[in-house]
Amino acid sequence: MTGQISAKRKIRIILLRGLCGISASLTCGLVLFILVYVFAKGIPNISWKLLSTKPSYLSGEIGILPDILNTVYIIAAALAFVLPLGVGAAVYLTEYAKNKRIVSLIEYAAETLSGIPSIIYGLVGMLFFCKFLNMQTSLLAGALTLVIMNLPTVMRTTQESLKTVPRSYREGAFGLGAGKWRVIRTVVLPGCIDGIVTGCILSVGRILGESAALLFTAGFAHVLNGFFDGLRSSGATLTVALYFYAKEEGEFGVAFAIACVLMVLTLTVNLLAALAGHVFKRRKNL
């Protein structure tokens, strides 16, 4: 009987391993197919002129430099707001809040926010930031909309990282006479910097790939502006420009070229996330 049970278990293990292998192979195959297809279609259309010039409607030339700069502007503006808000909320909920029901309610609200479709964020951002606050269609309105979208990510990753800091570190600092804020600033936050960096990089990745919310709030303009002028003006990011050239202009070669740039940026962000996690893990182990 024992031999029969052992044989059945072996068969189940073999079947499960086979299914896991097939699933992993299909996933890797799909990723490789998308990468190869996008790069094969996009690389022949990439040129230095495309990357370093703005579009000229008189001559019909296409350039995506304004779109690249608008993407950088909106990432910088969104991170400037979302990092202090997200980290501050995480510190309050973990270190200061006493009422567990309120903490649970805020965490539930954050989880709900992270599951809302981005098109709804775009609609709310258009009505609140563009109309009610009279920001008009601008990169700043788009950045503030993305702040609301990415706030749960930064808050939750920081919160989980704060919980990994040993309680003995806090107690030792309190025993030396340090105040609450000093303990948080000099002991707790340095110990959870990896979570903050991870949340930051995840937010950058989501900002890079966002288009639905920005269609309503940031606009379609392909105008070359400085940072502060650009934030006050309408502007298309790379994802919005990809939609514009593919859907409105029918320039699928340019759309695939933009897709290549976005893929490279996304891969770079993921590599930076992995590298940052590895570096901070090594520092903790030292």
Contacts in CASP RR format, 6 or more apart in sequence:
PFRMAT RR
TARGET T0000
AUTHOR 0000-0000-0000
METHOD contacts of the structure
MODEL  1
MTGQISAKRKIRIILLRGLCGISASLTCGLVLFILVYVFAKGIPNISWKL
LSTKPSYLSGEIGILPDILNTVYIIAAALAFVLPLGVGAAVYLTEYAKNK
RIVSLIEYAAETLSGIPSIIYGLVGMLFFCKFLNMQTSLLAGALTLVIMN
LPTVMRTTQESLKTVPRSYREGAFGLGAGKWRVIRTVVLPGCIDGIVTGC
ILSVGRILGESAALLFTAGFAHVLNGFFDGLRSSGATLTVALYFYAKEEG
EFGVAFAIACVLMVLTLTVNLLAALAGHVFKRRKNL
35 263 0 8 1.000
38 256 0 8 1.000
38 259 0 8 1.000
38 260 0 8 1.000
38 263 0 8 1.000
39 260 0 8 1.000
39 263 0 8 1.000
41 252 0 8 1.000
41 253 0 8 1.000
41 256 0 8 1.000
41 259 0 8 1.000
42 253 0 8 1.000
42 256 0 8 1.000
42 257 0 8 1.000
42 259 0 8 1.000
42 260 0 8 1.000
43 257 0 8 1.000
43 260 0 8 1.000
45 253 0 8 1.000
45 254 0 8 1.000
45 256 0 8 1.000
45 257 0 8 1.000
46 257 0 8 1.000
46 260 0 8 1.000
46 261 0 8 1.000
49 61 0 8 1.000
49 63 0 8 1.000
50 62 0 8 1.000
50 63 0 8 1.000
50 64 0 8 1.000
50 254 0 8 1.000
50 257 0 8 1.000
51 63 0 8 1.000
51 64 0 8 1.000
51 65 0 8 1.000
51 68 0 8 1.000
51 261 0 8 1.000
52 63 0 8 1.000
52 65 0 8 1.000
53 61 0 8 1.000
53 63 0 8 1.000
53 65 0 8 1.000
54 63 0 8 1.000
54 65 0 8 1.000
54 66 0 8 1.000
54 222 0 8 1.000
54 223 0 8 1.000
54 224 0 8 1.000
55 61 0 8 1.000
55 62 0 8 1.000
55 63 0 8 1.000
55 64 0 8 1.000
55 66 0 8 1.000
55 222 0 8 1.000
62 245 0 8 1.000
62 251 0 8 1.000
62 254 0 8 1.000
63 222 0 8 1.000
64 222 0 8 1.000
64 238 0 8 1.000
64 241 0 8 1.000
64 254 0 8 1.000
64 257 0 8 1.000
64 258 0 8 1.000
64 261 0 8 1.000
65 224 0 8 1.000
66 221 0 8 1.000
66 222 0 8 1.000
66 223 0 8 1.000
66 224 0 8 1.000
66 225 0 8 1.000
66 235 0 8 1.000
66 236 0 8 1.000
67 222 0 8 1.000
67 236 0 8 1.000
67 237 0 8 1.000
67 238 0 8 1.000
67 240 0 8 1.000
67 241 0 8 1.000
67 258 0 8 1.000
68 238 0 8 1.000
68 261 0 8 1.000
69 224 0 8 1.000
69 225 0 8 1.000
69 226 0 8 1.000
70 139 0 8 1.000
70 218 0 8 1.000
70 230 0 8 1.000
70 235 0 8 1.000
70 236 0 8 1.000
70 237 0 8 1.000
70 238 0 8 1.000
71 208 0 8 1.000
71 237 0 8 1.000
71 238 0 8 1.000
73 139 0 8 1.000
73 143 0 8 1.000
73 226 0 8 1.000
73 227 0 8 1.000
73 230 0 8 1.000
73 231 0 8 1.000
74 139 0 8 1.000
74 142 0 8 1.000
74 143 0 8 1.000
74 146 0 8 1.000
74 207 0 8 1.000
74 214 0 8 1.000
74 218 0 8 1.000
74 237 0 8 1.000
75 204 0 8 1.000
75 207 0 8 1.000
75 208 0 8 1.000
76 227 0 8 1.000
77 139 0 8 1.000
77 140 0 8 1.000
77 143 0 8 1.000
77 231 0 8 1.000
78 143 0 8 1.000
78 144 0 8 1.000
78 146 0 8 1.000
78 147 0 8 1.000
78 150 0 8 1.000
78 203 0 8 1.000
78 207 0 8 1.000
79 200 0 8 1.000
79 203 0 8 1.000
79 204 0 8 1.000
81 143 0 8 1.000
81 144 0 8 1.000
81 147 0 8 1.000
82 146 0 8 1.000
82 147 0 8 1.000
82 150 0 8 1.000
82 151 0 8 1.000
82 154 0 8 1.000
82 203 0 8 1.000
83 154 0 8 1.000
83 196 0 8 1.000
83 200 0 8 1.000
85 147 0 8 1.000
85 151 0 8 1.000
85 154 0 8 1.000
85 155 0 8 1.000
86 151 0 8 1.000
86 154 0 8 1.000
86 155 0 8 1.000
86 158 0 8 1.000
87 154 0 8 1.000
87 155 0 8 1.000
87 158 0 8 1.000
87 189 0 8 1.000
87 196 0 8 1.000
88 158 0 8 1.000
89 106 0 8 1.000
89 151 0 8 1.000
89 155 0 8 1.000
90 154 0 8 1.000
90 155 0 8 1.000
90 156 0 8 1.000
90 158 0 8 1.000
90 159 0 8 1.000
90 162 0 8 1.000
91 158 0 8 1.000
91 162 0 8 1.000
91 184 0 8 1.000
91 188 0 8 1.000
91 189 0 8 1.000
93 103 0 8 1.000
93 106 0 8 1.000
93 107 0 8 1.000
93 155 0 8 1.000
93 159 0 8 1.000
94 159 0 8 1.000
94 162 0 8 1.000
94 163 0 8 1.000
95 162 0 8 1.000
95 180 0 8 1.000
95 184 0 8 1.000
95 188 0 8 1.000
96 180 0 8 1.000
97 103 0 8 1.000
107 156 0 8 1.000
107 159 0 8 1.000
110 151 0 8 1.000
110 152 0 8 1.000
110 155 0 8 1.000
110 156 0 8 1.000
111 152 0 8 1.000
111 156 0 8 1.000
113 148 0 8 1.000
113 149 0 8 1.000
113 151 0 8 1.000
113 152 0 8 1.000
114 152 0 8 1.000
114 153 0 8 1.000
114 156 0 8 1.000
117 212 0 8 1.000
118 149 0 8 1.000
118 210 0 8 1.000
118 212 0 8 1.000
118 213 0 8 1.000
119 212 0 8 1.000
119 213 0 8 1.000
121 145 0 8 1.000
121 148 0 8 1.000
121 149 0 8 1.000
121 212 0 8 1.000
121 213 0 8 1.000
122 145 0 8 1.000
122 212 0 8 1.000
122 213 0 8 1.000
122 214 0 8 1.000
122 215 0 8 1.000
122 216 0 8 1.000
122 217 0 8 1.000
123 216 0 8 1.000
124 145 0 8 1.000
124 148 0 8 1.000
125 141 0 8 1.000
125 142 0 8 1.000
125 144 0 8 1.000
125 145 0 8 1.000
125 148 0 8 1.000
125 213 0 8 1.000
125 216 0 8 1.000
125 217 0 8 1.000
126 137 0 8 1.000
126 141 0 8 1.000
126 216 0 8 1.000
126 217 0 8 1.000
129 135 0 8 1.000
129 140 0 8 1.000
129 141 0 8 1.000
129 142 0 8 1.000
129 144 0 8 1.000
129 145 0 8 1.000
129 217 0 8 1.000
130 136 0 8 1.000
130 137 0 8 1.000
130 138 0 8 1.000
130 141 0 8 1.000
130 216 0 8 1.000
130 217 0 8 1.000
133 141 0 8 1.000
135 141 0 8 1.000
136 234 0 8 1.000
137 217 0 8 1.000
137 218 0 8 1.000
137 219 0 8 1.000
137 234 0 8 1.000
138 217 0 8 1.000
138 218 0 8 1.000
138 230 0 8 1.000
138 231 0 8 1.000
138 232 0 8 1.000
138 233 0 8 1.000
138 234 0 8 1.000
138 235 0 8 1.000
139 218 0 8 1.000
139 230 0 8 1.000
139 231 0 8 1.000
139 232 0 8 1.000
139 233 0 8 1.000
139 234 0 8 1.000
139 235 0 8 1.000
140 231 0 8 1.000
140 232 0 8 1.000
141 217 0 8 1.000
141 218 0 8 1.000
142 213 0 8 1.000
142 214 0 8 1.000
142 217 0 8 1.000
142 218 0 8 1.000
143 231 0 8 1.000
145 213 0 8 1.000
145 214 0 8 1.000
145 217 0 8 1.000
146 206 0 8 1.000
146 207 0 8 1.000
146 210 0 8 1.000
146 213 0 8 1.000
146 214 0 8 1.000
149 206 0 8 1.000
149 210 0 8 1.000
149 213 0 8 1.000
150 203 0 8 1.000
150 206 0 8 1.000
150 207 0 8 1.000
153 199 0 8 1.000
153 202 0 8 1.000
153 203 0 8 1.000
153 206 0 8 1.000
154 196 0 8 1.000
154 199 0 8 1.000
154 200 0 8 1.000
154 203 0 8 1.000
157 195 0 8 1.000
157 196 0 8 1.000
157 198 0 8 1.000
157 199 0 8 1.000
157 202 0 8 1.000
158 192 0 8 1.000
158 195 0 8 1.000
158 196 0 8 1.000
158 199 0 8 1.000
160 195 0 8 1.000
161 191 0 8 1.000
161 192 0 8 1.000
161 194 0 8 1.000
161 195 0 8 1.000
161 196 0 8 1.000
161 198 0 8 1.000
162 188 0 8 1.000
162 192 0 8 1.000
164 192 0 8 1.000
165 187 0 8 1.000
165 188 0 8 1.000
165 191 0 8 1.000
165 192 0 8 1.000
169 187 0 8 1.000
169 188 0 8 1.000
169 191 0 8 1.000
170 183 0 8 1.000
170 187 0 8 1.000
170 188 0 8 1.000
173 179 0 8 1.000
173 182 0 8 1.000
173 183 0 8 1.000
173 186 0 8 1.000
173 187 0 8 1.000
174 183 0 8 1.000
178 186 0 8 1.000
178 187 0 8 1.000
189 196 0 8 1.000
191 284 0 8 1.000
193 280 0 8 1.000
194 276 0 8 1.000
194 277 0 8 1.000
194 280 0 8 1.000
194 281 0 8 1.000
194 284 0 8 1.000
195 280 0 8 1.000
197 276 0 8 1.000
197 277 0 8 1.000
197 280 0 8 1.000
198 273 0 8 1.000
198 276 0 8 1.000
198 277 0 8 1.000
201 269 0 8 1.000
201 272 0 8 1.000
201 273 0 8 1.000
201 276 0 8 1.000
202 273 0 8 1.000
204 269 0 8 1.000
205 266 0 8 1.000
205 269 0 8 1.000
208 238 0 8 1.000
208 239 0 8 1.000
208 262 0 8 1.000
208 265 0 8 1.000
208 266 0 8 1.000
208 269 0 8 1.000
209 239 0 8 1.000
209 262 0 8 1.000
209 266 0 8 1.000
210 237 0 8 1.000
210 239 0 8 1.000
211 237 0 8 1.000
211 239 0 8 1.000
211 240 0 8 1.000
211 242 0 8 1.000
211 243 0 8 1.000
214 237 0 8 1.000
214 239 0 8 1.000
214 240 0 8 1.000
215 240 0 8 1.000
215 243 0 8 1.000
218 234 0 8 1.000
218 235 0 8 1.000
218 236 0 8 1.000
218 237 0 8 1.000
218 240 0 8 1.000
219 234 0 8 1.000
219 235 0 8 1.000
219 236 0 8 1.000
219 240 0 8 1.000
220 234 0 8 1.000
220 235 0 8 1.000
220 236 0 8 1.000
220 240 0 8 1.000
220 244 0 8 1.000
221 233 0 8 1.000
221 234 0 8 1.000
221 235 0 8 1.000
221 236 0 8 1.000
222 235 0 8 1.000
222 236 0 8 1.000
222 241 0 8 1.000
223 233 0 8 1.000
223 234 0 8 1.000
223 235 0 8 1.000
225 233 0 8 1.000
236 244 0 8 1.000
238 258 0 8 1.000
238 261 0 8 1.000
238 262 0 8 1.000
238 265 0 8 1.000
239 262 0 8 1.000
241 258 0 8 1.000
242 255 0 8 1.000
242 258 0 8 1.000
242 259 0 8 1.000
242 262 0 8 1.000
245 251 0 8 1.000
245 252 0 8 1.000
245 253 0 8 1.000
245 254 0 8 1.000
245 255 0 8 1.000
245 258 0 8 1.000
246 252 0 8 1.000
246 255 0 8 1.000
END
